[in-house]
Amino acid sequence: MAKIKRSAGKGVRRAAKSQSRAAGARRAKAKTTGLVDRAMGVLPFTEEQWSTVWLTMIIGGAVGLAFVIANLAGVPAIAQAQVAAMASDVGFEVKHVRVTGTNRMDEREVYARALAQQDRPMPQVEIEKLRKELLDLPWVKDARVSVQLPSTLAIDIVERKPHAVLEKPDRLMLIDAEGEELSVVAPDAGGAMLRISGPGAAKQVAPLDELLATAPALGPQVEAAEWVGNRRWNLSFKSGQVLALPEGTENASSALIRFARMDGQNRLLGGQVATFDMRSPPRIYMRVPGRADREIGDGS
């Protein structure tokens, strides 16, 4: 009796399924490739540029990995030198320096320090040392230093802002709000900035700002401030008049607020009084050239 074998049918079905899966894979691959091609077409890079980018990433990753492994393994300095040499051979060394953020200072001072890294392999660039050198420059409040592969050293400077003019015995100096000296300034170049003087005055800039903020109506009228005896302020107004304030933060603030109130009521600024002496609160002495001092007590 003849026997019927069914295995052939199963083989046909398996072959059909296999062909179906292969066709699906080809369609998925074609679709993915098409999406990638369209994405690449949208980006503003040529095929040659993409090749350069990928090559840079691959080489940079290899060099970086070798450098990290050398450090973790405690390899002697000669091995690290070999890593640096390999980086240099493939073009990873400082060829360009880019400086940003220098608006007031002379950026040549930055380049003078950065060029010490010129032609140095990227793994050997002393970023932290360079940053500390830049922070020593008078105008530099902060500095960010980074390497941009394959060959650029990028420096971003945060400058200090001129806040006042410090009168010294032999010169005038621009200073910032923290009292840091920035640069020498000509007598007529200070503009409308406040002038301060007296030994130790630069360290008192921030407290002076807080004091003037207690009487905002008077602030724009103050032209100069003298730190007297390392303990109190004399304020000079644009009118040429002088206000002597008492010692102590609270006493000085109270006196200035009181003076502002009196000026609002009686227009003291611009009058005949040359000096207002408030060093002995609550009294105030007013000196008029050619006349005896006039005293005003609590009831003024």
Backbone as CSV, one residue per row, in Angstrom:
resi,resn,N_x,N_y,N_z,CA_x,CA_y,CA_z,C_x,C_y,C_z
1,MET,0.859,-1.206,0.000,0.000,0.000,0.000,0.877,1.231,0.000
2,ALA,0.513,2.173,-0.805,1.356,3.376,-0.940,1.203,4.277,0.266
3,LYS,2.332,4.915,0.714,2.345,5.846,1.839,2.408,7.281,1.330
4,ILE,1.619,8.160,1.991,1.579,9.579,1.608,2.461,10.375,2.569
5,LYS,3.430,11.100,2.058,4.339,11.928,2.879,3.897,13.380,2.821
6,ARG,3.789,14.024,4.001,3.318,15.410,4.077,4.471,16.391,4.310
7,SER,5.647,15.919,4.454,6.788,16.805,4.771,7.070,17.801,3.674
8,ALA,6.750,17.471,2.454,7.032,18.395,1.352,6.231,19.655,1.497
9,GLY,4.974,19.528,1.925,4.133,20.719,2.107,4.699,21.645,3.175
10,LYS,5.143,21.028,4.280,5.735,21.857,5.345,6.964,22.589,4.859
11,GLY,7.749,21.937,4.032,8.951,22.587,3.512,8.612,23.770,2.648
12,VAL,7.546,23.609,1.848,7.132,24.730,0.987,6.699,25.915,1.821
13,ARG,5.934,25.602,2.905,5.451,26.700,3.753,6.608,27.402,4.463
14,ARG,7.560,26.612,4.918,8.715,27.228,5.588,9.493,28.107,4.626
15,ALA,9.659,27.635,3.414,10.377,28.428,2.416,9.638,29.715,2.114
16,ALA,8.302,29.634,2.046,7.495,30.830,1.765,7.624,31.840,2.894
17,LYS,7.564,31.300,4.159,7.716,32.206,5.296,9.091,32.862,5.319
18,SER,10.106,32.055,4.985,11.461,32.595,4.965,11.598,33.704,3.933
19,GLN,11.020,33.464,2.754,11.075,34.489,1.708,10.309,35.740,2.124
20,SER,9.187,35.531,2.821,8.383,36.681,3.274,9.170,37.510,4.275
21,ARG,9.849,36.804,5.225,10.653,37.548,6.214,11.792,38.292,5.534
22,ALA,12.423,37.668,4.578,13.527,38.318,3.872,13.046,39.560,3.124
23,ALA,11.865,39.418,2.486,11.304,40.566,1.758,10.978,41.698,2.724
24,GLY,10.426,41.341,3.906,10.110,42.365,4.917,11.350,43.067,5.408
25,ALA,12.425,42.303,5.611,13.679,42.889,6.063,14.238,43.850,5.026
26,ARG,14.107,43.422,3.722,14.612,44.308,2.667,13.808,45.605,2.612
27,ARG,12.486,45.492,2.788,11.650,46.711,2.763,11.977,47.630,3.954
28,ALA,12.175,47.021,5.144,12.513,47.823,6.335,13.858,48.507,6.157
29,LYS,14.831,47.765,5.595,16.150,48.344,5.371,16.083,49.487,4.382
30,ALA,15.298,49.279,3.310,15.163,50.336,2.300,14.507,51.571,2.901
31,LYS,13.479,51.320,3.745,12.784,52.455,4.379,13.720,53.205,5.311
32,THR,14.482,52.468,6.130,15.424,53.099,7.066,16.486,53.877,6.318
33,THR,17.026,53.259,5.269,18.046,53.940,4.467,17.496,55.214,3.853
34,GLY,16.252,55.126,3.384,15.631,56.321,2.795,15.481,57.433,3.805
35,LEU,15.054,57.073,5.045,14.916,58.086,6.093,16.257,58.710,6.431
36,VAL,17.286,57.887,6.539,18.625,58.406,6.841,19.109,59.328,5.736
37,ASP,18.895,58.883,4.483,19.326,59.713,3.349,18.613,61.054,3.348
38,ARG,17.301,61.016,3.643,16.568,62.293,3.683,17.056,63.185,4.820
39,ALA,17.337,62.592,5.983,17.845,63.378,7.122,19.207,63.976,6.784
40,MET,20.059,63.185,6.151,21.382,63.681,5.767,21.260,64.795,4.747
41,GLY,20.245,64.683,3.874,20.055,65.709,2.856,19.602,67.030,3.438
42,VAL,18.852,66.958,4.543,18.374,68.192,5.170,19.505,68.943,5.851
43,LEU,20.451,68.223,6.495,21.546,68.872,7.222,22.503,69.556,6.240
44,PRO,23.090,70.708,6.656,23.936,71.506,5.751,25.364,70.997,5.657
45,PHE,25.548,69.706,5.381,26.878,69.140,5.256,26.960,68.346,3.958
46,THR,28.119,68.420,3.328,28.353,67.594,2.152,28.815,66.217,2.615
47,GLU,28.824,65.278,1.670,29.247,63.923,2.007,30.703,63.905,2.468
48,GLU,31.519,64.761,1.857,32.930,64.834,2.248,33.081,65.389,3.657
49,GLN,32.259,66.393,3.972,32.308,66.963,5.317,31.860,65.954,6.365
50,TRP,30.823,65.186,6.041,30.382,64.151,6.969,31.491,63.136,7.217
51,SER,32.206,62.780,6.164,33.313,61.827,6.320,34.369,62.381,7.263
52,THR,34.661,63.684,7.122,35.652,64.319,7.989,35.177,64.341,9.439
53,VAL,33.898,64.642,9.637,33.342,64.694,10.991,33.441,63.328,11.658
54,TRP,32.995,62.291,10.943,33.041,60.947,11.524,34.470,60.499,11.796
55,LEU,35.370,60.825,10.876,36.774,60.449,11.082,37.343,61.153,12.306
56,THR,37.011,62.426,12.454,37.482,63.187,13.618,36.955,62.585,14.912
57,MET,35.684,62.200,14.900,35.090,61.621,16.100,35.740,60.290,16.446
58,ILE,35.994,59.489,15.442,36.588,58.172,15.671,38.005,58.305,16.215
59,ILE,38.803,59.150,15.541,40.192,59.329,15.973,40.233,59.976,17.351
60,GLY,39.385,61.010,17.539,39.352,61.689,18.831,38.965,60.738,19.945
61,GLY,37.975,59.873,19.679,37.571,58.903,20.691,38.681,57.928,21.020
62,ALA,39.401,57.496,19.999,40.496,56.553,20.227,41.603,57.190,21.050
63,VAL,41.958,58.434,20.696,43.012,59.131,21.434,42.577,59.381,22.872
64,GLY,41.328,59.829,23.026,40.826,60.088,24.382,40.793,58.834,25.227
65,LEU,40.349,57.707,24.639,40.295,56.448,25.358,41.688,55.992,25.766
66,ALA,42.639,56.138,24.854,44.015,55.749,25.175,44.577,56.595,26.308
67,PHE,44.235,57.888,26.304,44.718,58.800,27.344,44.121,58.432,28.702
68,VAL,42.812,58.133,28.722,42.148,57.758,29.973,42.724,56.452,30.515
69,ILE,42.908,55.483,29.637,43.455,54.187,30.060,44.855,54.358,30.637
70,ALA,45.653,55.218,29.990,47.017,55.458,30.473,46.997,56.051,31.873
71,ASN,46.077,56.952,32.122,45.982,57.571,33.444,45.508,56.570,34.497
72,LEU,44.443,55.806,34.157,43.892,54.854,35.115,44.885,53.746,35.437
73,ALA,45.674,53.386,34.485,46.613,52.291,34.684,47.899,52.740,35.368
74,GLY,48.046,54.045,35.595,49.253,54.548,36.228,50.478,54.376,35.362
75,VAL,50.298,54.474,34.059,51.421,54.308,33.133,52.388,55.470,33.316
76,PRO,53.677,55.250,33.237,54.658,56.325,33.380,54.433,57.454,32.385
77,ALA,55.054,58.591,32.683,54.861,59.789,31.855,55.276,59.558,30.412
78,ILE,56.223,58.665,30.196,56.665,58.433,28.822,55.533,57.850,27.976
79,ALA,54.665,57.054,28.607,53.535,56.492,27.871,52.533,57.589,27.529
80,GLN,52.311,58.509,28.468,51.418,59.620,28.187,51.994,60.501,27.080
81,ALA,53.313,60.622,27.073,53.952,61.386,25.998,53.695,60.724,24.647
82,GLN,53.657,59.393,24.640,53.368,58.688,23.400,51.929,58.946,22.948
83,VAL,51.006,58.995,23.922,49.617,59.316,23.591,49.531,60.708,22.989
84,ALA,50.250,61.668,23.606,50.245,63.032,23.085,50.849,63.092,21.691
85,ALA,51.912,62.318,21.483,52.534,62.299,20.158,51.575,61.730,19.124
86,MET,50.824,60.699,19.516,49.861,60.118,18.590,48.780,61.135,18.244
87,ALA,48.320,61.897,19.248,47.316,62.925,19.002,47.852,63.997,18.062
88,SER,49.109,64.367,18.277,49.715,65.387,17.425,49.860,64.900,15.994
89,ASP,50.196,63.613,15.842,50.389,63.060,14.497,49.115,63.094,13.664
90,VAL,47.959,62.962,14.330,46.701,62.975,13.578,46.065,64.363,13.551
91,GLY,46.823,65.395,14.002,46.353,66.773,13.880,45.663,67.345,15.102
92,PHE,45.690,66.610,16.231,45.039,67.107,17.445,46.048,67.906,18.272
93,GLU,46.320,69.108,17.827,47.192,70.024,18.549,46.709,71.448,18.324
94,VAL,47.123,72.347,19.221,46.619,73.717,19.199,47.207,74.480,18.010
95,LYS,46.338,74.821,17.078,46.730,75.620,15.921,46.019,76.974,15.910
96,HIS,44.871,77.027,16.572,44.074,78.259,16.570,43.645,78.594,17.998
97,VAL,43.595,79.896,18.300,43.099,80.380,19.586,41.953,81.344,19.318
98,ARG,40.788,81.069,19.914,39.632,81.941,19.738,39.255,82.561,21.085
99,VAL,39.225,83.902,21.125,38.932,84.630,22.360,37.621,85.393,22.191
100,THR,36.715,85.255,23.153,35.456,85.995,23.142,35.264,86.676,24.493
101,GLY,34.411,87.704,24.511,34.051,88.369,25.759,34.898,89.559,26.142
102,THR,35.904,89.904,25.323,36.772,91.048,25.647,36.215,92.302,24.978
103,ASN,35.532,93.121,25.767,34.957,94.363,25.248,35.747,95.592,25.668
104,ARG,36.232,95.596,26.903,36.954,96.761,27.423,38.453,96.513,27.545
105,MET,38.829,95.315,27.911,40.246,95.032,28.123,40.972,94.806,26.801
106,ASP,42.279,94.842,26.845,43.108,94.576,25.676,43.238,93.062,25.518
107,GLU,42.614,92.514,24.468,42.616,91.055,24.307,44.000,90.505,23.991
108,ARG,44.939,91.375,23.651,46.305,90.900,23.411,46.910,90.306,24.680
109,GLU,46.449,90.769,25.845,46.926,90.192,27.104,46.466,88.745,27.242
110,VAL,45.302,88.457,26.710,44.797,87.076,26.748,45.584,86.208,25.771
111,TYR,45.768,86.708,24.550,46.512,85.941,23.549,47.945,85.679,23.994
112,ALA,48.545,86.655,24.681,49.931,86.493,25.113,50.089,85.283,26.026
113,ARG,49.071,84.999,26.830,49.130,83.842,27.725,48.668,82.566,27.020
114,ALA,47.719,82.698,26.123,47.208,81.516,25.424,48.221,80.956,24.434
115,LEU,49.031,81.812,23.847,49.968,81.344,22.825,51.063,80.462,23.392
116,ALA,51.177,80.414,24.721,52.122,79.473,25.321,51.702,78.033,25.055
117,GLN,50.418,77.842,24.704,49.901,76.500,24.390,49.985,76.185,22.896
118,GLN,50.506,77.110,22.097,50.550,76.933,20.644,51.338,75.680,20.272
119,ASP,50.785,74.912,19.317,51.404,73.694,18.793,51.516,72.580,19.833
120,ARG,50.852,72.727,20.955,50.904,71.693,21.984,49.824,70.650,21.699
121,PRO,50.142,69.345,21.822,49.108,68.308,21.629,47.955,68.514,22.602
122,MET,46.748,68.246,22.145,45.564,68.497,22.954,45.616,67.824,24.339
123,PRO,46.089,66.571,24.453,46.136,65.964,25.793,47.070,66.690,26.758
124,GLN,47.966,67.522,26.253,48.927,68.214,27.108,48.577,69.685,27.342
125,VAL,47.442,70.129,26.861,47.034,71.523,27.085,46.732,71.716,28.575
126,GLU,47.376,72.704,29.188,47.225,72.952,30.634,46.085,73.940,30.852
127,ILE,44.870,73.414,30.795,43.681,74.266,30.850,43.578,75.012,32.169
128,GLU,43.730,74.312,33.278,43.552,74.948,34.593,44.655,75.965,34.868
129,LYS,45.869,75.664,34.461,46.968,76.609,34.644,46.722,77.879,33.846
130,LEU,46.278,77.723,32.596,45.980,78.880,31.761,44.851,79.705,32.370
131,ARG,43.831,79.044,32.886,42.703,79.770,33.499,43.176,80.605,34.698
132,LYS,44.033,80.040,35.528,44.548,80.780,36.684,45.366,81.994,36.245
133,GLU,46.125,81.835,35.175,46.909,82.964,34.657,45.980,84.070,34.151
134,LEU,44.895,83.676,33.513,43.948,84.667,33.003,43.232,85.385,34.150
135,LEU,42.957,84.657,35.233,42.278,85.271,36.380,43.165,86.293,37.087
136,ASP,44.456,86.239,36.840,45.374,87.223,37.432,45.313,88.566,36.711
137,LEU,44.722,88.601,35.511,44.600,89.859,34.784,43.557,90.744,35.465
138,PRO,43.828,92.053,35.600,42.928,92.941,36.362,41.483,92.928,35.892
139,TRP,41.247,92.887,34.571,39.895,93.001,34.041,39.114,91.692,34.080
140,VAL,39.789,90.587,34.322,39.144,89.282,34.198,38.483,88.891,35.514
141,LYS,37.158,88.773,35.497,36.406,88.296,36.654,36.306,86.774,36.625
142,ASP,36.140,86.208,35.435,36.099,84.756,35.283,36.568,84.413,33.873
143,ALA,37.042,83.194,33.701,37.524,82.741,32.392,37.169,81.276,32.218
144,ARG,36.636,80.942,31.043,36.330,79.546,30.705,37.237,79.135,29.544
145,VAL,37.988,78.075,29.755,38.943,77.589,28.764,38.552,76.173,28.361
146,SER,38.507,75.916,27.058,38.154,74.576,26.580,38.877,74.295,25.275
147,VAL,39.018,73.021,24.962,39.617,72.612,23.688,38.496,72.157,22.772
148,GLN,38.576,72.539,21.529,37.609,72.139,20.517,38.359,71.405,19.412
149,LEU,38.142,70.098,19.372,38.862,69.276,18.400,38.509,69.679,16.979
150,PRO,39.463,69.617,16.066,40.770,69.011,16.317,41.875,69.987,16.749
151,SER,41.715,71.316,16.610,42.897,72.172,16.736,42.623,73.561,17.307
152,THR,41.533,73.747,18.033,41.185,75.088,18.509,41.155,75.149,20.026
153,LEU,41.770,76.195,20.575,41.706,76.492,22.004,40.741,77.666,22.175
154,ALA,39.626,77.435,22.849,38.576,78.453,22.994,38.633,79.066,24.389
155,ILE,38.625,80.407,24.435,38.690,81.136,25.710,37.539,82.142,25.749
156,ASP,36.739,82.038,26.777,35.611,82.960,26.959,35.855,83.763,28.233
157,ILE,35.986,85.078,28.086,36.311,85.966,29.195,35.050,86.637,29.737
158,VAL,34.922,86.666,31.065,33.883,87.461,31.727,34.582,88.650,32.368
159,GLU,34.325,89.840,31.828,35.030,91.033,32.289,34.392,91.633,33.546
160,ARG,35.213,92.308,34.319,34.713,93.128,35.411,34.137,94.421,34.824
161,LYS,33.165,95.010,35.515,32.527,96.231,35.038,33.014,97.433,35.836
162,PRO,33.457,98.497,35.161,33.870,99.707,35.875,32.699,100.260,36.688
163,HIS,32.991,100.628,37.915,31.923,101.086,38.809,32.203,102.473,39.387
164,ALA,33.462,102.759,39.644,33.819,104.039,40.251,35.268,104.368,39.895
165,VAL,35.675,105.590,40.235,37.058,106.030,40.024,37.700,106.230,41.390
166,LEU,38.808,105.540,41.614,39.534,105.656,42.871,40.644,106.686,42.721
167,GLU,40.628,107.709,43.574,41.648,108.753,43.541,42.821,108.332,44.411
168,LYS,43.966,108.117,43.769,45.199,107.785,44.478,46.123,109.006,44.440
169,PRO,47.151,109.027,45.298,48.024,110.209,45.339,48.667,110.544,43.988
170,ASP,48.955,109.521,43.169,49.681,109.776,41.931,48.892,109.447,40.661
171,ARG,47.666,108.905,40.806,46.916,108.522,39.605,45.458,108.241,39.953
172,LEU,44.652,108.109,38.905,43.253,107.718,39.051,43.095,106.303,38.503
173,MET,42.345,105.467,39.231,42.159,104.082,38.824,40.679,103.765,38.688
174,LEU,40.345,103.070,37.604,39.001,102.507,37.496,38.913,101.305,38.422
175,ILE,37.816,101.187,39.167,37.602,100.026,40.022,36.209,99.470,39.766
176,ASP,36.019,98.191,40.107,34.688,97.601,39.947,33.925,97.674,41.268
177,ALA,32.751,97.059,41.308,31.906,97.150,42.498,32.494,96.414,43.692
178,GLU,33.511,95.583,43.465,34.174,94.875,44.559,35.445,95.580,45.000
179,GLY,35.740,96.728,44.361,36.937,97.476,44.727,38.200,97.024,44.033
180,GLU,38.081,96.110,43.054,39.256,95.632,42.318,39.720,96.699,41.333
181,GLU,41.017,96.996,41.342,41.571,97.991,40.428,41.676,97.415,39.026
182,LEU,41.191,98.164,38.042,41.140,97.681,36.663,42.231,98.295,35.792
183,SER,42.269,99.611,35.713,43.270,100.270,34.882,43.348,101.743,35.242
184,VAL,44.443,102.360,34.853,44.619,103.797,35.060,43.690,104.543,34.110
185,VAL,43.130,105.653,34.576,42.207,106.432,33.764,42.626,107.905,33.794
186,ALA,42.422,108.576,32.684,42.741,110.000,32.602,41.761,110.808,33.445
187,PRO,42.178,111.974,33.937,41.296,112.783,34.801,39.952,113.112,34.174
188,ASP,39.921,113.268,32.864,38.664,113.638,32.204,37.931,112.446,31.580
189,ALA,38.364,111.235,31.930,37.780,110.050,31.300,36.861,109.266,32.226
190,GLY,36.662,109.758,33.432,35.839,109.027,34.382,34.352,109.168,34.138
191,GLY,33.973,110.165,33.335,32.564,110.372,33.050,31.776,110.715,34.305
192,ALA,30.603,110.150,34.416,29.725,110.450,35.549,29.901,109.464,36.700
193,MET,30.937,108.635,36.660,31.137,107.654,37.719,31.537,108.331,39.026
194,LEU,31.108,107.737,40.104,31.421,108.238,41.439,32.925,108.175,41.677
195,ARG,33.465,109.220,42.307,34.881,109.236,42.663,35.005,109.006,44.156
196,ILE,35.860,108.089,44.533,36.072,107.823,45.947,37.543,108.039,46.284
197,SER,37.806,108.371,47.533,39.176,108.645,47.955,39.327,108.292,49.424
198,GLY,40.568,108.343,49.886,40.870,108.029,51.274,41.481,106.655,51.416
199,PRO,42.425,106.488,52.360,43.047,105.180,52.597,42.007,104.110,52.923
200,GLY,42.046,103.002,52.199,41.125,101.899,52.436,39.763,102.080,51.790
201,ALA,39.587,103.136,50.994,38.275,103.416,50.403,37.831,102.326,49.436
202,ALA,38.766,101.719,48.707,38.395,100.709,47.713,37.678,99.522,48.352
203,LYS,38.042,99.184,49.585,37.419,98.051,50.268,36.027,98.395,50.792
204,GLN,35.659,99.671,50.727,34.375,100.112,51.263,33.354,100.431,50.168
205,VAL,33.644,100.030,48.931,32.749,100.365,47.822,31.373,99.738,48.009
206,ALA,31.332,98.471,48.345,30.034,97.794,48.522,29.223,98.405,49.665
207,PRO,29.816,98.632,50.855,29.054,99.299,51.920,28.601,100.703,51.523
208,LEU,29.406,101.419,50.732,29.009,102.752,50.273,27.783,102.668,49.364
209,ASP,27.756,101.683,48.491,26.590,101.501,47.620,25.329,101.241,48.446
210,GLU,25.464,100.418,49.480,24.320,100.131,50.338,23.870,101.391,51.075
211,LEU,24.832,102.206,51.501,24.494,103.451,52.193,23.725,104.396,51.278
212,LEU,24.226,104.583,50.064,23.563,105.497,49.130,22.189,104.979,48.717
213,ALA,22.013,103.658,48.737,20.722,103.085,48.364,19.632,103.402,49.379
214,THR,20.019,103.778,50.600,19.003,104.124,51.605,18.337,105.463,51.302
215,ALA,18.969,106.295,50.489,18.389,107.592,50.101,18.513,107.741,48.595
216,PRO,17.715,106.992,47.830,17.861,106.960,46.364,17.702,108.327,45.702
217,ALA,16.967,109.251,46.305,16.801,110.573,45.702,18.102,111.365,45.728
218,LEU,18.982,111.067,46.700,20.258,111.793,46.807,21.369,111.151,45.973
219,GLY,21.253,109.851,45.715,22.321,109.129,45.024,22.819,109.807,43.763
220,PRO,21.939,110.214,42.839,22.410,110.855,41.607,23.097,112.199,41.825
221,GLN,22.886,112.796,43.009,23.489,114.098,43.308,24.893,113.970,43.905
222,VAL,25.256,112.758,44.341,26.560,112.546,44.971,27.626,112.411,43.886
223,GLU,28.637,113.240,43.971,29.711,113.253,42.965,30.941,112.529,43.448
224,ALA,31.232,112.624,44.750,32.433,112.005,45.300,32.190,111.607,46.742
225,ALA,32.997,110.648,47.204,32.901,110.188,48.592,34.308,109.979,49.131
226,GLU,34.571,110.544,50.306,35.885,110.414,50.939,35.751,109.569,52.194
227,TRP,36.547,108.514,52.257,36.566,107.645,53.428,37.559,108.240,54.421
228,VAL,37.052,108.734,55.546,37.845,109.519,56.490,38.227,108.682,57.702
229,GLY,39.524,108.625,57.968,40.005,107.942,59.175,39.624,106.487,59.251
230,ASN,39.334,105.871,58.113,38.946,104.459,58.052,37.729,104.154,58.929
231,ARG,36.816,105.179,59.018,35.667,104.959,59.897,34.373,105.624,59.427
232,ARG,34.426,106.637,58.543,33.190,107.315,58.158,33.368,107.988,56.792
233,TRP,32.230,108.520,56.236,32.232,109.119,54.905,31.934,110.616,54.939
234,ASN,32.610,111.334,54.048,32.216,112.683,53.650,31.704,112.593,52.214
235,LEU,30.470,113.038,51.985,29.897,113.001,50.639,29.940,114.385,50.016
236,SER,30.429,114.462,48.786,30.457,115.727,48.040,29.399,115.673,46.945
237,PHE,28.558,116.709,46.890,27.482,116.761,45.908,27.908,117.550,44.675
238,LYS,27.160,117.379,43.598,27.461,118.098,42.358,27.348,119.612,42.533
239,SER,26.630,120.027,43.550,26.482,121.452,43.841,27.729,122.039,44.492
240,GLY,28.688,121.176,44.849,29.901,121.630,45.523,29.793,121.569,47.030
241,GLN,28.668,121.188,47.570,28.461,121.108,49.017,28.912,119.751,49.555
242,VAL,29.236,119.729,50.849,29.765,118.525,51.488,28.896,118.142,52.678
243,LEU,28.637,116.836,52.807,27.885,116.293,53.935,28.801,115.359,54.704
244,ALA,29.053,115.687,55.985,29.872,114.844,56.861,28.954,113.914,57.640
245,LEU,29.102,112.623,57.411,28.248,111.629,58.060,28.925,111.056,59.303
246,PRO,28.146,110.544,60.240,28.725,109.969,61.456,29.297,108.578,61.218
247,GLU,29.994,108.064,62.233,30.545,106.717,62.164,29.441,105.681,62.336
248,GLY,29.693,104.489,61.845,28.754,103.392,62.031,27.732,103.318,60.917
249,THR,27.446,102.111,60.487,26.528,101.903,59.366,25.132,102.436,59.663
250,GLU,24.589,102.088,60.824,23.231,102.506,61.150,23.140,104.015,61.337
251,ASN,24.121,104.600,62.032,24.108,106.057,62.240,24.223,106.805,60.913
252,ALA,25.098,106.316,60.024,25.287,106.983,58.740,24.015,106.888,57.893
253,SER,23.376,105.704,57.892,22.144,105.528,57.119,21.036,106.431,57.648
254,SER,20.887,106.474,58.966,19.844,107.315,59.562,20.078,108.781,59.239
255,ALA,21.362,109.209,59.313,21.683,110.606,59.031,21.397,110.950,57.573
256,LEU,21.735,110.049,56.669,21.515,110.319,55.253,20.022,110.377,54.926
257,ILE,19.251,109.485,55.514,17.792,109.514,55.301,17.210,110.821,55.832
258,ARG,17.685,111.233,56.991,17.192,112.483,57.573,17.554,113.674,56.695
259,PHE,18.789,113.666,56.174,19.213,114.767,55.314,18.366,114.800,54.040
260,ALA,18.074,113.642,53.490,17.250,113.589,52.280,15.864,114.158,52.545
261,ARG,15.305,113.849,53.715,13.986,114.381,54.058,14.034,115.914,54.212
262,MET,15.085,116.397,54.857,15.232,117.847,55.042,15.428,118.558,53.702
263,ASP,16.203,117.922,52.815,16.419,118.532,51.506,15.125,118.573,50.711
264,GLY,14.307,117.530,50.851,13.029,117.525,50.160,12.097,118.617,50.637
265,GLN,12.235,118.973,51.924,11.350,120.002,52.490,11.882,121.419,52.305
266,ASN,13.230,121.574,52.396,13.807,122.923,52.426,14.807,123.218,51.300
267,ARG,15.020,122.296,50.387,15.952,122.502,49.269,17.333,122.935,49.769
268,LEU,17.978,122.068,50.560,19.297,122.396,51.094,20.365,122.396,50.000
269,LEU,20.266,121.438,49.090,21.266,121.356,48.021,21.051,122.495,47.030
270,GLY,22.153,123.144,46.697,22.067,124.288,45.792,21.938,125.610,46.522
271,GLY,21.864,125.549,47.861,21.748,126.779,48.651,23.100,127.345,49.038
272,GLN,23.095,128.191,50.058,24.317,128.898,50.464,25.186,128.089,51.418
273,VAL,24.643,127.059,52.031,25.413,126.261,52.984,26.481,125.461,52.242
274,ALA,27.734,125.567,52.742,28.844,124.854,52.091,29.038,123.461,52.668
275,THR,28.822,123.320,53.994,29.062,122.045,54.661,27.935,121.729,55.628
276,PHE,27.467,120.492,55.555,26.477,119.987,56.511,27.187,118.936,57.362
277,ASP,27.276,119.210,58.667,28.012,118.317,59.569,27.013,117.566,60.443
278,MET,26.897,116.249,60.222,25.962,115.423,60.987,26.697,114.381,61.820
279,ARG,27.919,114.707,62.227,28.721,113.742,62.974,28.273,113.570,64.417
280,SER,27.460,114.492,64.909,26.981,114.412,66.301,25.460,114.368,66.321
281,PRO,24.865,113.221,65.900,23.406,113.153,65.867,22.834,113.335,67.285
282,PRO,21.647,113.949,67.401,20.756,114.334,66.292,21.008,115.743,65.774
283,ARG,22.094,116.385,66.201,22.354,117.743,65.758,22.933,117.759,64.344
284,ILE,22.716,118.845,63.668,23.331,119.082,62.372,23.838,120.517,62.341
285,TYR,25.110,120.659,61.960,25.730,121.980,61.883,25.864,122.355,60.405
286,MET,25.495,123.567,60.117,25.582,124.058,58.733,26.538,125.238,58.692
287,ARG,27.525,125.143,57.809,28.528,126.193,57.690,28.318,126.960,56.388
288,VAL,28.157,128.282,56.546,28.010,129.176,55.403,29.253,130.045,55.336
289,PRO,29.927,130.096,54.227,31.140,130.913,54.128,30.884,132.356,54.587
290,GLY,31.748,132.845,55.496,31.631,134.220,55.979,30.656,134.398,57.114
291,ARG,30.015,133.310,57.573,29.066,133.407,58.677,29.396,132.373,59.744
292,ALA,28.843,132.660,60.960,29.035,131.704,62.038,28.220,130.450,61.757
293,ASP,28.680,129.318,62.324,27.947,128.052,62.121,26.543,128.165,62.686
294,ARG,25.624,127.528,62.025,24.252,127.470,62.473,23.949,126.048,62.882
295,GLU,23.335,125.900,64.072,23.035,124.563,64.587,21.557,124.298,64.516
296,ILE,21.205,123.104,64.096,19.819,122.680,64.075,19.703,121.427,64.938
297,GLY,18.787,121.407,65.860,18.630,120.285,66.765,17.513,119.354,66.337
298,ASP,16.904,118.680,67.333,15.873,117.692,67.046,14.641,118.270,66.391
299,GLY,14.344,119.494,66.670,13.099,120.054,66.143,13.173,120.541,64.721
300,SER,14.298,120.356,64.043,14.444,120.879,62.679,13.625,120.090,61.699
